Amino acid sequence: MLPKYSKNGLSNFLLLQRLFISVLFMLLSTPVFAYTIYVSSEKDNQITVIDGKSLKVVNEVSVGERPRGIALSKDGKTLYVCTSDADRIEVLDLKTMKITHTLPSGPDPELLVIGPQGKYLYAANEDDNMVTMVDIEKRAKVTEIQVGVEPEGMGISPDGKWLVNTSETTNMAHFINLENMKVEDNVLVDQRPRVAEFSSDGKQVWVSSEIGGTVSVIDTESRKILNKIAFEIPGIHKDLIQPVGIKIAADGKQAFVALGPAARVAVIDTANYEVEKYLLVGQRVWNLAFSPDEKFVFTTNGASNDVSVIDVERLKVKKSITVGRLPWGITVGE
């Protein structure tokens, strides 16, 4: 027997039914948030392409010798690859998955960044102690800036005014004014600085020191060190705790730091610079990248030849993905 409704009751029932159908339609019509993960593998001279939805390898592309730092163009159509032993930057068309041309750099380019407008590329050249500025469209070198010995880290402020380069042997973070292309300040940090990462508001830059075992948090305006974050993991010797890659969440509340041979990623509360948790990932964790929605962090693990997938909300490692040998650089595009 069908249930009986009063006139008002039937009206309310039909209203709820329509509302349910509307919500269901909205959910079904919402597009899946698709993205792609790109990983450089030093030993295999390749870029591994991973589908962000399935978390499966969908392509492997051969590039020049010893690819390390990689970066996406602003339109997401091109991948720039530092092929360190080939002494050049290779340009990979992501539609055809072919190298279309190369860009000039100094010897042994290691890390690179793209300016906010997408017009210029900046690369650290480890063997000649220079940062090279390249005009992407003209495919030409604009200028070179002398920095410290063995430059590597390359962080650019969100407003495009400052570039911070780290020099591994000089143990400095060099603040380069991108209006005049001059080094305006040098901040001494702990031994072997590797990565420089700006907060999304541009007020801070975080610099990892691999041998020093710390992360220095530097005020962008004053260039003063606000805090030094140290790490301690029970059962792991301090010499094995070597900070390298850094990623700071867009809301500025959490930072993730790769700790090298310790096979851990430290999760840091940026309000008090305290470590919330250490996450066990693959061996010799190098660099990190967020998914576009920041629900996941991906790590390159150089000694175990895989990528770890970290669930940001649960702060748990979801799975690992086998990639090429000695994975180093990583970036994510929509």
N, C-alpha and C positions, 0 to 999 in steps of 0.2 A: 504494500500500500504506500502511495506517495505521501510525504508529509504535508500537512495543511498549514497554510500561512495566512495571516491577516493581510489586509491590503498594504498596511505599512511594513509588515514583516517581509512580504514579497518584494516590495520596492527596495528595502535595505539589502535583501539577498541578491537581487539583480545588480545593485550598485557595487556590492563587494565582488561579485563575479566579474563585472567589467573591469574593476580595479585590478583584480588578480590577473586577468588576461593581459591588461596593459603592461603590468610589471613583468610578466613572463615574456611578452614580446620584446620589451626593452632589453632584458637579459640575453635573450637569444640573438638579438640584432647587434649587440655590442661586439665589435671586432676583437679578435684575439690579439694581444699585444705581442707582435712578432719582433724578434731581433736576432742578430748574428754575432758570434764571438770569433775573434781572429787571434791566433796564437803564432808567434815566431819560434822556430826551433833551430838553435845554433848548429847542432851537429848534422841535422838532415838537410839544412839549407831549404827550408820550406815554411810556408804559411798553412796552418791547419784551420779549416773553417768548420765551425760548430753551429748547428741550429739551436737557437735559444729555447724553442718550445720543447723539442724532443731531447735536447742535450746529447745529440749524437753527431759524430763527425760526418760531414756531408761532402767535403772536398779537401784535397791537399794540393798546394800549388808550389812548384819549384821556383826559387828565387836565387839571388846571388849568395856569395859565401858569407857565412856566419851572420844571419839576420838577428838583430836584437831589438832596438826600439822601433815601435810602430805607432802610427797615428792616422786617424781618419780625416778626410777632408770635411769641411763644414756641411756639404750637401750629402755626405755619406756615400758618395759614389766611387771614391778613390781611397786606396790605402797606401800610405808612404812608409817605406821600409828602409831602415838603416842596415845596409849590408856591410858590416864592419870591415871584413877582410877584403872586400871588393872596393873599399874606399869611395862609396857613392850611396846615394839615396835612390831606390828604385820605386817606380810609380806603377801600382797595380790597379787596373781597371776592374772593378768588382762585378761588372756585368759580364764581361768576356773572360774574366779571370786570367788575363794576360798582362805581362809587363809591357807598357806602351812606350816608356822612355825613362831616362834617369835625370836626376838633378845633381848639381855640383855640391860637393862638400869637401872638407879637408880629410886627412887620413884618419881612418878608424872612427867613423861616426857611431856614437853609442846610443844616445837618447835624443829625441826631437819633440818639439811642440809646434802647433799651428796657432798663429795669432787669432784673436777673437773675430776679426773680419775675414779670415780665411785667405788673405792675400799673401802673407809671408810665412815662411817656415824657418824655424831656428833649430840648429843641430849642434850638439857638443862633439867636438873632434878630439878624441883622447890623445892621439899621438903628436899633435902640434899645439896643444894648449890654447885652442881657439874655439869661439862660438861663431858659427857661420849663419848669416842671414841670407835667405834665398827668396827671390821673387818667383812664386809658383807659376804664374801665368807666362812670364817671360822666360822661365827656366834658366834664370841667371843668378849668379852670386851678387848680392848687393854690397855686403861688407863683411869683415871679420873683426871680432872683438877679442883682444888678448885677455885671457883669464889665468887662473892658477894651473898647477900641474895636474894632469890627468882629469880633465873636466868630464862630468857625466850627467848629474841631475839637471833637469830642465823644467822649471815651474814658471808658468806665466799667470799674472794676475788677471782676474775676470775683466777688468777695465782695459787691459792691454797696455798699461803704462809701465809695468815692471816685469822683467825677466830675472829669475834667480837661477844661477848656475852653481853647481857644487864642484869643487876640485878635490879629488880623492887624496892626493899627496899633500897639497897645501892645507887641507883641512879647513876650508873656508866655504861660505855661501856668498857668492858675488851678486850684488844687486845692480842690475844693468837697467839704466833709464832708456826705454825704447823710443823716446823722442829724440835723444841726441846720440844714442847707441854708445854710451859711455858707462863704465863701471863707476858708480857713485858711492858704493860702500862695500866693505868686506867684513863679514861676521865670522869670527873664529868659532868653530864648533868642534865636536870630538872627532876622533880618528876615523878616516875614510868615509866621508859623507857620500851618500849614493843618490838619494831621491829628494827632490824639493816639491812640495805640494801645498798650494794655496787653499785656504778656506774659501767657501763660496761667496762670502762677503768681502773677500780680499784683505781682511784686516790682519790675518796671520799667515805665515808660511811655516810649514813643518819640514824639518830636515832630518833624515835618518843618518846615523853614523854607524857603519857596519862593524868596525873593529872597536870603536868606543862603546858600543852596546847601548846607545841612547838615541832619543829623538829630541831635537831642540825645537821649541816653539818660539818663533821670532815675530815680534811686532813689526808689521810692514812699514809703518810710518816712522817709528823711532829707530828701527833695526836693533832693538834690544831683545835679548833672550828673556822671554817671560817665564819659561819653565823648561826643565830637562826631565824627560820621562825615562826612567830606567826599568828594567824588566828582571823578574826573578821567577823561575819555573822550578818547582820541586823535582829533584832528580836529574836536572839538566845543568851541566857545567856552564858557568857564565860565559866562557869563551865560545860556546856554541850558540849563544843568543846574539844574533847578528841582524839588527834591523836593516831592512832594505826598502821594499815597496810600501807606499802609504796611500790610503784613500780616505777622504773625509766626506761624510754624508752631506747632502745638499742642505739639510736643516741645521747642520753644524753640531749635532748632538753627540755623534759617535765618530770615532776614527778607527780604521783597521790598519794594522802594521804587520807586514810579513817579517818573520824572524829567522829566515835562512836555515842553517843546519839544525836549529831547534825544532824544525817541522811544526811550527805553531804560528797562528795568526793571533795577535793581541787585539782585543776589543777595548777601546779606551773611551771613557766618559770625558768628553771635552770640557765639561763644566768644572771638574776638579782634577783633570789629568790623571785620573786613577784607572788602572787596568780592571775592567769588569770581568774579563774571562779570557782564557787561553784556549784556542780551538786547535785540535790536532788535525793537521792536513798532510799533504805529501812531503816527500823528502826534499830538502833544500829549496824552500819556498822563496821565490824571487819577487814577482810583481803581482799587482792586483787590479781588478776592474769591477765596477758596479754594472748590474743590468740597468737598462734605462729607467725602470721603475724603482730601482734600488732595493728590490726584494731579495736579490742575491748578490754575493761577492764571489768572483772567480779568481783563482790563484794559479800561477804557473809554478810547477814543482820540478826543478831542474834535474834532480837525481833520481826521481821515481817516474819521470817522463809522463806526467799526467797533469790534469787540471782538477782542482778541488772546487766543489760547488757549496757555498755557505748560504744557508737560509738565515737571512738577517733578522727576521722577527723572532725565530726560535733560537738563534745563535747556536746552530748545529750544522755540521757538515752533512749535506744531503747525499752526495755521491762523488765519485771521481771519474774522469773521462781520460782515457789513454790518448796521447797525442804523439808528436814526433820526439826525437831524442834531444835532450837539453832544452826544454821549453823555457823561454825567457820573457819576451814581450807579450802583452795582451791588451786588447781593446775591444769595445763592444759598440755595434752600430745598429740602428733600427732599419 
